[in-house]
Amino acid sequence: MSRLREQVRQALGEVIVPKLQRDLVSAGMVEQVETHDGQVKVLLNFKPAYASKSELRDWVSQKVGVLAGVDQVTVEFVRSSPQQRSPAGPQGRPSKLKIELEGVREVLTVFSAKGGVGKSTVSVNLAEALARQGARVGLFDADIQGPNIPNLLGLKDPPLYENNQIIPIAKYDLLIMSLGLIVSADEAMIWRGPMITKAIDELLGGVAWGQLDYLIIDLPPGTGDAQLGLAQDVRLTGSIAVTTPQELALSDLRRGIKAFRELKIPIWGLVENMSYFVCPHCDRRSDIFGSEGGVTEAKRQGFPLLGQIPFDLALRQASDQGEPVVLQAPDSQAAQVFIQIAQAVSEQSKSKGGS
């Protein structure tokens, strides 16, 4: 190695990526360094979840550009990792890239197509209810532009990064990863579709999940790049739809169901959230968002209704305090429904060949 190239690598070892709290070299982001007649070319493994290309160019130029003998610094990017390379398909052509989640038995997405129906709350409490049954459960927050999992689980500290892998946060018997653990709470994710897909792939595929019975993926609302990218890049074994009883939510849900069926993702069932409210003073039931909309839609679509979650003060309080209601108030109405949903999911897994 030439002396200048060695100096460049040393300088790159001083470029700290704030969201990783590590330098470019130890984070495995430096693919190649070339030097020739004062021209330096640095090839970086681009990890969009941690820094933008413009930030990386600025950081490298600031450190490398001041070295003696350097006249010009060029930074180029590549997105390739052994974990995301697939063997050649028919006739020697490369098959589609996949994220191989070795050791994960069931990969389940939770989707809603419409925002505000409680998808993240369902994801958190379903994951915890499955863990209470003795399952090994991971929870991945794929809602890049509105990651709520950290708030629902009371998480603030960023994950560690070891041996080029992210170590998921362990809490409440769950292994958890979210972009919300990397970016600041008030940072807006103004990203185009390809950036969203790359960030999800980078996070999901870069986590050391280990052996899991279930990996629950909390999807963003809609039927866009996040859903399409995961369907193309990950072996999804099933999905769970979430809705409220009202027609406005159900009309969006139908679009989501159609999209998931076109993507060949099995739908294991439907959860109806905010189903009803029971007055704590008179015990009178009120169907605030309508009655039985999820029940009717599940029958119409031909898959099971997994549970009807009521408005429950215990659920709101637990969520605001960063704890699953199935732990904080296991005897509450909402917790009992989540336990029922987890049992139904477990039975689905067993019927499809899971252990």
N, C-alpha and C positions, 0 to 999 in steps of 0.2 A: 504494500500500500504506500502511495506517495505521501510525503510529509503534509502537503496541502490537504489531501483527502482525509488524512488522519485528523488534521486540525478542524476540518469541516464537521466530521463526525463528533468530535469533542464539543464543538459549538452546538450541534443539534442536541447533544445530551444536556444542554443548558436551557433548551426551549421547553418551558413547562406548559402543559395543557391544563388550564385551571379546573375544568370539569372532571378531569381524571386525577389531578394532583400528582401527575407523573410527567417525565420528560418524553420527548418523541422517541428516543432510542429504546428506553426501557419499556415503553408502551407498545413496542413492535410496529411503529408506524413508518420507520425509515426503510424503504425497500432497496434503494440504490443511490449511490453518490458518484458522480462523474466529474472529473476536473481536467481541463485542457486549456493551456495558454490564458489563464486568468478567468476562464469561463467555468462556472460551477452549475451543475444540474443536479437537483435533488428530486428523487421520485418518492412520493409519500403514499402510504396506504391510507386512503381517505376514509375517515370515520365521521360521517355527518352528524351523528348524535352528540359529538364532543366539541366540534369546532367547524367553522365555515372555511371554505377554500381561501377567501380573502384574508381571514385571520391568520391562517397557517402561512400564507405567502408573506404577510407582514412580519410575523414572528421570526421566520427563517431568514428573511432578508436583513432584519435588524441584527441578528446574531452572526450570520455568515458574511454579510456584506462588509463588515468592518475588519475582516481578517486581511493581513498583509498578503498581497499577491492576488486578491480577488477583485476582478473588474466588473463582473456581472453575475447575478444569481437568478437562476430559473428554477421554478418549482412546478412540477407536474404531479398528477395524481393517478392512482390506480385503485380499483376496488376488486380485490381478489384475495381469497383466503382458502387454505386447504379445507376448512370446514364447509365452504360453500361451493366447492368444485364437485361436479358429478361425473361419473364415467361416461364414455361415449355411448350414444344410443345406436339405433339401427344404421347400418351402412357407414359406421365410423363417425357420424355427426354427433356433436355434443348434445346431450339431453338437457332439459331445462334445469336451471340451478335450483337446488333444494337446500333447505336448512335441516340438517340431520340432528334431531333431538334424541340422541342415543340415551337409552335408559328411561325414556318417558313413554308410559304405556298408552295413556289416553290424552289427546290434545283437544280440548273443548273450547270453542269460542262462545261468548255471551254477546248477543247482538240485539239491537232494538230498531234500527233504521230511523227512529225518531229520538231526539234528545229529550232529557228530562223525565224519562219514565222509570228511572231507578236502576238502570243496567249495572252501574258500578256497585251499588249497594247489594244487588243480587250476586254479583261476582264475588265480593268479599265474603258475604255470609254463606254462600254455597261452598266456597273453598274451605272456610272454617268448619262448617258442618260436616264436610267430607273428612277433614282432618280429625274431627272428634270421633268418627267411626273407625279410626285407626289407619286411614290412608295417608300416604306421603303426597303432599299437595304443594304445587307451585302456583303462583299468581303473577301474571304478566299484564301490565297496563299498556295496551296498544293505542290508547287514546292520546295521541301525540299533542294535539292542540288543546286538550282539556283534561290532563291527567289528575284524577281525583283519588286514586288509590292511596297515595301517601297521607292525605287528610283523613280518609276513612279508617286508616290504621295507625294514625299518630306517628308517622315517620318523617324525619327531617334530615338525618345524616346521610351523606352520599355513600354508595357502596365502595368496597375495596376492589382493587384491580391487581390480580396476581397471575403470573405465567400467561399473560395475554388473554386472560379471561376475567369477566366480571363476577365477583362473589355476591350472590343475591343476599338481600337482607333477610335475616331469620327473625320472625316474630309471630307469636300466637300459633306455633307449630306449623307455620307457613314459610315458604321461600318466596321472596317478593322482589320484583324488579319493575321500575317505572322511570320514564324520562323525567318525571317530576322529582326524582331523587338526584338528578344530575343538574338540571337547570334551576335557576332561582325561581321562587314562587310567583314573582310578578313579571317574569319574562314571557313575552308573547311569541308564540311559535308561528311566525308568518312564513310558512313554507309552501312551495308548490308540491304537486302530487308526487313526482319522482323523489323528492327529498324525504317525504313522509315514508314512502316505501323503503328507501335505503336506511333511514333511521330505525324503523321497526326491525328490519332484517339484522342490522348491526347489533341492536340491543338483544333481541331474542336469541340470535345465533351465537352471541358472544358471552352468554351467561353460563356459568358452571352449575347446571341444574342437578346433576347427579341422577340418582334413581328416583323416579316419581311414578306414582300411580295415576295422578291427574295433573295436567298443567291447564289451568283456567286462564283464558285470554280474554280480557275485557276490551272489546272493540269500541272504536268511536262510532257515533251515530252515522247513518247514511249507508250507501252502497258504492263507495268510491275506491280510491287507490289502496287504502289500508286493507280492505276486504279482498280486493282482487289480488294484491301482492301476496298476502298470506295464503290464499287459495293456490297460487302458483308455486310458492316457495316452501310450503310447510305441509307435512302430512297431517291434515286435520281429520280427526276421527269422528267429530260430531259438533253440534252447535245447539244452543238453547236460546229461544226467542223470548224477549221480554216486552210486555205491552201494558198499558192501562186499559180499562174497559171501554173507554170512549171511542167513537168512530174515527175521530181525527188521528188517534194513535194507531188504530187498527188499519186504516187506509195506508199509512206509511209502512206498517209491519208487512202487509201483503207484498209490497214492492221488495222488501228485504227478503222475504221467504222465496219469492220468485228468483231473485238474484242468487241466493244460496243454492237453490235447486239447479240453476243453470251452471253454477260452479261445481256441482256434484259434491256438495258438502252435506252430509246427513243431518237432519234436524231431529234431535232427540225429544223435543217437547217444547211447550210454551209455559211461561210463568206470567200470571196476571198480577201486576203490582197495583197498589192503591185501590184494591178491590172494593172496600167498604170501610165505614167508620162506625164503631160502636160507642155511643155516648157513655162515658164513665159514670154519669150521674143517674141516667134513666135506663141504661142498657138498650136503648133503641138503636137499631141499625139504619144507617143512611148510605145509600149508593151514590156517592158524590159524583163520580165520573160515569155513571150508568151501571147497568146491571148485566152480568153474564156475557159481556162482549168477548172476553177471552175464551170462555167456555164454548161459545158458539163458533168462534173462529178456529179453535183447535179441532173441533169435530169437522168443520168444513175442510180444513187442510189435511185431516187424516193422521194427526199425531197427538200424543197424550197432553192433557193439561196437567202439568207437574205440581201446581199449587197456586193458591190465591192468597196473596199477602195483603193484610188489612193495613189501614192507617193505624199506626201504633206509636204512642208517645215514647215507649221504651226504645223503639228502633231509631227514632230521631235523636234521642238523647245519647244512645250508644254511638251512633255515627258521628255526632258532633264531638264526642269525647275520644274518638279515634280507637274504638273497640268494637268488634263484631257483637251484635245483639245476642247471638247464640252463646256467647261467653258471659256477657255482662248481665243479661236477663234471660236465662235459658227457659224459664217458665212462661215468658210472655207469648202472646198470640203470634207475633211475627216470628219469633225464634222457633216455635213449634212448626210453623209452616216451612221454614228453611230446612229444618231437620227432615221433614217429610219430603221436600224436594231432593235433598241429598240422598235419601234412601231410594227414591225413584231413579235418580241418576246411577246409583250403584247397581241397581237391578238391570238398568239398560246396559251397563258395561258388562255385567255377567252374561246377559243374554246374547251379547255380541262376541263372546269368547274371552272377555277379560277375566282375571283371576279374582 
